[in-house]
């Protein structure tokens, strides 16, 4: 069992702004190269491999938009152990007023059994599923995958047995606030769900620019013909469809089963959760 007292969560909230600043610092001349050199090993390749799962109800290619429920429930049921962190570090650091701070990350796999109960609840499959539903219903975007630094943060030996599922809000999440500043190698570790694309109904689009402002990767542009997406930059979080005031944007997934299989297969290649 790891040793992380309850005050550890407060310490994380105090130091968490460093993560936002370090991402932006990589764009600075001279200093940026040094920051990237020091941080890239932790936030690239197999040390960071994550995927956002869109929550909006307009996902095409499946009878329900509850794609996060479909995917994360399966991971929960496969996992040997599950814990829910007492507080979301990102929301705690920013004193979020839009989403509950106590909707914390879900950690799964053998490694999660080592997490100190003073900072997390060790829960059953049913409790983990209930937490997932609360987060999705609150509009939080699940991000799932391998996050090596979480082994240090939560005091877990790095044996490839810890799966992270964060429930992210655009107002506070480190990556959703600084993704566009990430070096190319780190940005490549944010992998769009297979077969996911963004569909725009140009008859409904009023060119308000809301989605342009909200895109954390800067993947959307507004021109005289409406909005266009840069799929090399898009990470498929679905935020643009969620916040469009005219419902002009929707998320399309070519084959939901194929997307689920690719994500779970990629996770199983990196992390042993059973």
C-alpha angles and dihedrals in degrees: 000000000000122000112235115144120212090258088065089080090055090050090051091052090052095050099035095092086070088071092058092046095047093055091052091043091064088073093059120100115257095347090058093059091052093049091048091049092053098043106033096080089061096044105043144060114004093346090070122025113149140158131200117222113210116234103192116119095234098075107140122212095050135065092238135037087220090104090139089057091049094050104034094043088057091051091048092052092048095049123100093214140009137197134180116213110233095232136018106245094210095050092041091053092051096037089234116218096186103058134027115268091215093066090095135173122292114226121193142183134054090303092063090064087070094060115114111252089222089074101030144029117241102220145185125247089260093052091048091051090049090052090050091053092049091052095047092046088052090058096252117150115232116227115189137182145067117337108173096192089061088073089065095038094054098032099248125148109245103244097135092260104112123093119190125210111181122187104217135198123198092230097059114012113116095222095040088055100042108024094113090059096054118114112254093254092054093043088054088064089067100082122196116230109267114267094009119142137161121245121202124197100210091192089064098037111101094187092241093150095226093130091047091057094044099048105108093201097046088240096141127076130187119218138156091282094052129258127341131191128224103215092193087067102031115103097187100242091146093225092130091059092043096056102034104122092208098043088239094138127067136172117240124197116191096209119002095194090051091049092050093047093049093050096045090044091052090049092049090051090057105029134037105214100164 
